[in-house]
Amino acid sequence: MSQDMKNPSLKLIAESQQDLAVIAASLQDAIVKVSDIVVDKDAKTLTVRAFRFMHEGAADKRVVCALRFNHVLGVQTKGINRADPDAFLVLLTIDFKKNKGRSSAGVAELVFAGGGSLKAEAEYIEARLVDLGPPQDARATPLHPSSG
C-alpha cells in the first residue's frame, strides 16, 4: 500500500483469497455505476470503476478507484440491469470460491446491496485495486445496523 499524507493513494494486489479479502474490505460500501463495469473478453479482464468509501480515513471521504481482475474466462450477472447503464450499485463484499480439485481456478463474486451479484470465472486470482484521484467529501456515511 502506498500512502502520502497530502494525497493518500491505495494500491493493492491480490494473488490469494487472503489478499482478496483485504481488497474486499477496502471496497465495502463502494458505489458502482453499471456502465463502469467493463468486460474485455480479448484481454480476459474485468474492470470496475467505483467510488470507494475510505474506511481507513478519519474524515468521511470517497475516492475514485479501479478494480481489475485478470485471467477472466467469463462473467455472469444476477439482479443487475445492464439495460440501465446509469443505475448505481453498492458493493457489499467480494468472495472467491476455488473450483473443486487442485486447480487454482475459481469464481470471484462481487455481491451488491439489493441482491445483485457479478460472478467472474478466473484461471486464478490476480486482482489490482488502485485509487485514481484525490479524496472527496462523502455526501453520506454508510450505515451498518448492529446485529445484536
Secondary structure, DSSP 8 states (H G I E B T S, - for coil): ----SSS---EEEESSHHHHHHHHHHHTT-EEEGGGEEEETTTTEEEEEEEEE-TTSSS-EEEEEEEEE-SEEEEEEES--TT-TT-EEEEEEEEEEE-SSS---EEEEEEEGGG-EEEEEESS--EEEEE-S--EE-SS--------
